[in-house]
Amino acid sequence: MKTMYTSLLVVNRAKWMLMGLVLAVVLLFPHQGAIAGQATVNLGSARSFAILAGTTITSTGVGTIDGDVGVSPGTAITGITPGMVNGNIYAGGPIAAQAQADLTTAYNDAMGRSGATLITDGQLGGKILSPGLYKPDPPASFAITAGNLTLDAQGDPNAVWIFQITTTLTLGGARQVILAGGAQARNIFWQVGSSATLGENSVVKGNILAHDAITMTGGARLDGRALARTAEVTLISNTITKKGLYSDQPWRILLMD
């Protein structure tokens, strides 16, 4: 009986030691998924802008913009009046220039991230993607034309997606970027090497950081920011919203946070 008791005591001690070791590992290396994920991209002063362009901003229709609107080094803003903006309008000047400088820093940060998952056909439509860094290869562009794209945060509201695009981002008519599992539009970054085109009645989530231009065709909606470094932003009766809040106005721009 004493031998059996001693054996049980030894086994129990071993089990407690093993549990202690596991607990120590958990405490030393918490949240491995978060550590392995991408950090957010810091937009700096560009964060206050709903629309930022390098040369011109052109808009048709009427609406409301909650956030700053700016152009630099250009100065041309057409179709947007002060009464439509709950923020400031900067047609050139040092504030828009600083926002462009910060946008360039953010763009280079997103472009310089390493270890991307390659999408070999360049087609995002029809896919469900977990948080991470994605890049088209061998094509240089991303398209969302074969279906909708779902971004699943898997319960993590701080999950980040970065899409590194060498040339163009194209959304087909009525295609959507759908958020699932607690995903937040503010944590999505589209680094576009040339231009982004949002097809008619498409719905996009996130921050578009385009080297050249951003064009939203009729009825397209963006929950995020339209930030173009060197060329224009064109709006054609669109909706740009914050957190899924839609308006019956032809287009509406609201910052996400």
N, C-alpha and C positions, 0 to 999 in steps of 0.2 A: 504493500500500500504506500509506504514511504517513497519507494522508487517511482511509482506511478505519479505521486503528487509532485515529486521533484521534476519529473519529465514535463508535466503540464506547466509547472512554473517556468521552466526554461523556454518552452514553446511560447508562452504568453509574453515573456520578456523579449523574445526575438520579434514577436509581432509588434509589440509597442515600439521597439527600436526601429523597425522598418517603417511604421507609421510616422515616427518622428523624423526619419530621414526624408520621407516624401513631403512632409509639411515644410521642412527646411528648404527643400528645392523649390516648392511653390512660393515661399516667402522671398527667396533670393531672386527668382526669375518670374515675376508676376506678369500676367497679360501678354504672353508671347505673341498672340495674334496682333495686338495693337503695336507691339514693337516692330513686328515684321511689316506692318502696313506703311503706306505712304503718309508723310507729314503734309499738312495743308500748305497751299501756296500763298505766301503773304503778298497781298495786292498793294500794301502801303496806302498812299493817299488816293490811289485809283479806286479804292474800296467804296468811297462815297459817290462814285459816278454810276449812274444807270447806263449812260451812253458816253463813250469817249471815242473820238475819231482823230485821224491824222490830218486829213484834208478838209472834208465836208461831212455834214449831216443833212440828209434830205428826208423829209417826211410828208406824207399825204394823209388826210383825215384829221380828226380832232381827238383829243384825249388828255390824260393827266399823267405827269411824270413826277414820281416821288423820289427825288435824288438829283444829283448834279448832272448837268449836260455840258460837255466840253469838246473843243477842237483845238489841236495844237500839232504842228506849227501853223496849220491853216486857220482860217477865221470864219469860214462860210457855214452858217446854220440856216436852213430853209425849211419853213413849215412848222417851226416850233416857236411859240411866243411865251413871254414871261408869265402870262396868266395860266398857262398850261403846266407850269413847273413848280412843284413844291420843293424847291432847292435853288441852286444858282446856275446861271448859264455863263459859260466862259468861252467867248469867241477869241481864242488866243490868250496871251498873257501868261504870267509866271505860275499861276495855280494849275492851269491846264498843262503847262509845260512840265511841271513837277509830277503831275499825275501820269503823263506820258513816260517820264523817266522811270517812275515806279512800276508802270506797266511793263516796260522793257525788262526791268529786273525780274519781275514775276514771270514773264514769258521765258526768259533765259533759264530761270530756275526750273520751270516745268519741262522745258526742252532738254535740260541737262541731266534729268533723273535717269538712273541706270537700272538695269534688271527688268526691263519691260517684258510682259507676256506678249508674244507675237500672234497677231490675227492674220493668218496666211492668205485669206481671200479678200481682206479689206472690208468685209461685209459685217456690220454690227447688227443689222436687222435680224430679228428672230432669236437673238442670243439673250441669255441671262448671265450677267457678269457680277461676280463678287468684287469687293473693293480691291483696288490695286492700280498698277501702271500698265497701260496697254498701247501697242504700237502696230500699225499695219506693216506687213512684210511678206512677200516682196512688193506688193503695190505700195504706193506712197500716199494713198488717200484712204479715208474712211467714208463709207456710205451707210445710211440707214434707209434702205429701199426695199428689202426683201421681207419686211415685217417690222414690228416694234422692238425696241431695245429695252430690256428691264435691268435696272441696277438694284441689286439686293444687298442691303447693309447687314443682313443677318443679325438684326437686333442692336447694332452699334450705331447710334446717331452721329458719331464723330468719324465714321468711315469715309475715306477719301478715294476718289477716282481721278486719275490723270490720263488723258488721252494725248499721246504725242503723234501729231499728224504732219508729215513732211510737206504735203501740198494742200489738198482741199478736204473740207467736210461738207457732205451733201445729204440733206434729208429729203426723201421723196414726199410727194403730196399725201397729206393726212397721216404720215408716220409719226410715232411718238416715242419719247424717252419716258419710261414709266419707273417711278421710284417705289421700292418695296423694302420691308424689313427695317423701317426707320431711317432710310436714306434721306439726306438733306441736300437740296439743290445748291446750297452755298459751298458744299464740299466737293463739287464736281467741276473739273477744269478741262476745257477743250483748248489745247495749244495747237493752233492751226498755222501751218507754214506759209500758206498764201491766203485763201479766202474761204469763207463759210457761206453756204446758201441754204436757206430754210424754205422748203417747198410749200405750196399752198396748203393752208390748214394743218400744217405740221405743229407739233408741240415739243419743245426742247427744254431741258433742265440744265442749269449750271452756268458757269462763267465762260464765255467765249473770248479767248485771247487770240486774236487773229493778227498775223503779221501785216496783211494787206487790208482786205475789206470784209464787211458783213452785210449780206443782203437778205432781207426777210420779204418773201413774196406774199401775195394776198392772203390774209387770214392766218398767217403763221403766228405762233405764240412762243414766247421765251420767258421761262421762270428763271431769271438771272440777270446777268450783265452782258452788254454788247460792247466789247472793248477792242478797237481796231488801232493798230500802231501807226501805219503809214498812209492809209487811204481812207475810204469813206464808209459810213454806216447809212444804209438805205432802208427806210421803213415804208411799207405800202399797206396801209390799213391793217396793222398788226395789233397783237396783244402781247405785252411783256409784263409779267405779273410777279407778285411776291407770294410764295407759299400757296399757290393754287387759287388765289383770290382773283376771280375774273370780273370783268366789267362789260356792260352793254355798250360802252363807247368803242369806236373803231379800233383804237389801240390805247393801251395803258401801260405805263412803266413804273414798277415799284421795286425798290431794293429788297434783297432777301433778308437782311439783318441790319 
